Amino acid sequence: MSTVLTTTAIISGLCALFAIILTIADKYIADYGEVNLIINDEKEYKVDGGNSLLDTLRNEKIFIPSACGGKGSCGYCKVKVLEGGGQVLATEKPWLTPEELKDNIRLSCQCKVKENIKIEIPEELFNVKEYKVTVVDIQKMTDKIKKFRFQLPEGEKISFKPGQYIQIKAPEYEGNTEEVYRAYSVASSIKDENHLEVLIGFTGGICTTYMHKFVDVGTELDLNGPYGDFYYHDDDSEIVMVAAGTGFAPIRSILYHMKDNDIKRKARFYFGARTEDDLFLLDELKMFEEELHDFKFMPTLSRVPEDSTWVGDRGRVTNSIEKYLEDSGNYTAYLCGSPVMIQSIVESLNKKNISDDKIYFDEF
């Protein structure tokens, strides 16, 4: 038995050493020289070969959304590679549908630029910009969630749609040796072009640790954006908003948009939480109820203590949706939460005969 374990350990060690040697060789020995990067058949760049397509584009100030910071674990950074790019890697395939594979879609964080490469990206990504902002306010919302307010440099403005997100860079800090970007929905009004607000929950990850433990008022941050196809769409249907935790952020931006523009649509916000301690910005929500045309905040608590005086709905937020929504009503839904939560809510909405094309969601 000991011989088998020893042999296994030796083989594993040799494989690890070989992988390290290949990585070093690819980074320091392989010289791919200068290559051509052509985007959308009209923009051409001379770039150094050897980096990922995501990093190469970022070096040219072209920002592709990447919630995981380029680790191949979110599937956001998709681009169409028409020429070059090599074979699709095993690390990409779990994130690509058969249709996307057939259409030459790649994860830009996994695709290496080793030769002349030709790609297509949405034109709106050329409007994404990088900003150096200053933290001007931090407020504690719950035991895990903080609201951060950023100020843009004097003379700079940002334009986004209510519901879109930005990416914040967490630099190296004590306990972290790498720079990463993470995505956060904008929680503020689009009319305040000189400021941004975000809601960030502490998860123990690189960026949430940085924001909660190392960032103070006065700290300067690098961010880029805006991104995303989750945003407010104007029509005459009743709005169904559903979120939990920091999923409140894009809903808040949409509510401010409705208030700022005196949009007269019926809207209901179903918010899922564990206890009353997980509810926040209640005064602000009361303000929306008073000032919007027909808006109501409808929280549902899943873990109400026995001695609680809570008189609102209990259970999962899907229970409230099934309870209050009419079958075959004229609804448009905006959902923000975990993939599991989104899936269960979509199923509940489908049971109410709300079609998928009337359901917009943002997973995190």
Rosetta blueprint (number, residue, H / E / L):
1 M L
2 S H
3 T H
4 V H
5 L H
6 T H
7 T H
8 T H
9 A H
10 I H
11 I H
12 S H
13 G H
14 L H
15 C H
16 A H
17 L H
18 F H
19 A H
20 I H
21 I H
22 L H
23 T H
24 I H
25 A H
26 D H
27 K H
28 Y H
29 I H
30 A L
31 D L
32 Y L
33 G L
34 E E
35 V E
36 N E
37 L E
38 I E
39 I E
40 N L
41 D L
42 E L
43 K E
44 E E
45 Y E
46 K E
47 V E
48 D E
49 G L
50 G L
51 N L
52 S E
53 L H
54 L H
55 D H
56 T H
57 L H
58 R H
59 N H
60 E L
61 K L
62 I L
63 F L
64 I L
65 P L
66 S L
67 A L
68 C L
69 G L
70 G L
71 K L
72 G L
73 S L
74 C L
75 G L
76 Y L
77 C L
78 K E
79 V E
80 K E
81 V E
82 L E
83 E E
84 G L
85 G L
86 G L
87 Q L
88 V L
89 L L
90 A L
91 T L
92 E L
93 K H
94 P H
95 W H
96 L L
97 T L
98 P H
99 E H
100 E H
101 L H
102 K H
103 D L
104 N L
105 I E
106 R E
107 L E
108 S L
109 C L
110 Q L
111 C L
112 K E
113 V L
114 K L
115 E L
116 N L
117 I E
118 K E
119 I E
120 E E
121 I L
122 P L
123 E H
124 E H
125 L H
126 F H
127 N H
128 V L
129 K E
130 E E
131 Y E
132 K E
133 V E
134 T E
135 V E
136 V E
137 D E
138 I E
139 Q E
140 K E
141 M L
142 T L
143 D L
144 K L
145 I E
146 K E
147 K E
148 F E
149 R E
150 F E
151 Q E
152 L L
153 P L
154 E L
155 G L
156 E L
157 K L
158 I L
159 S L
160 F L
161 K L
162 P L
163 G L
164 Q L
165 Y E
166 I E
167 Q E
168 I E
169 K E
170 A E
171 P L
172 E L
173 Y E
174 E L
175 G L
176 N E
177 T L
178 E L
179 E L
180 V E
181 Y E
182 R E
183 A E
184 Y E
185 S E
186 V L
187 A L
188 S L
189 S L
190 I L
191 K L
192 D L
193 E L
194 N L
195 H E
196 L E
197 E E
198 V E
199 L E
200 I E
201 G E
202 F L
203 T L
204 G L
205 G L
206 I H
207 C H
208 T H
209 T H
210 Y H
211 M H
212 H H
213 K H
214 F H
215 V L
216 D L
217 V L
218 G L
219 T L
220 E E
221 L E
222 D E
223 L E
224 N E
225 G E
226 P E
227 Y E
228 G L
229 D L
230 F L
231 Y L
232 Y L
233 H L
234 D L
235 D L
236 D L
237 S L
238 E E
239 I E
240 V E
241 M E
242 V E
243 A E
244 A E
245 G H
246 T H
247 G H
248 F H
249 A H
250 P H
251 I H
252 R H
253 S H
254 I H
255 L H
256 Y H
257 H H
258 M H
259 K H
260 D H
261 N L
262 D L
263 I L
264 K L
265 R L
266 K E
267 A E
268 R E
269 F E
270 Y E
271 F E
272 G E
273 A E
274 R L
275 T L
276 E H
277 D H
278 D H
279 L L
280 F L
281 L L
282 L H
283 D H
284 E H
285 L H
286 K H
287 M H
288 F H
289 E H
290 E H
291 E H
292 L L
293 H L
294 D E
295 F E
296 K E
297 F E
298 M E
299 P E
300 T E
301 L E
302 S L
303 R L
304 V L
305 P L
306 E L
307 D L
308 S L
309 T L
310 W L
311 V L
312 G L
313 D E
314 R E
315 G L
316 R L
317 V H
318 T H
319 N H
320 S H
321 I H
322 E H
323 K H
324 Y H
325 L L
326 E L
327 D L
328 S L
329 G L
330 N L
331 Y E
332 T E
333 A E
334 Y E
335 L E
336 C E
337 G E
338 S L
339 P H
340 V H
341 M H
342 I H
343 Q H
344 S H
345 I H
346 V H
347 E H
348 S H
349 L H
350 N H
351 K H
352 K L
353 N L
354 I L
355 S L
356 D H
357 D H
358 K H
359 I E
360 Y E
361 F E
362 D E
363 E E
364 F L
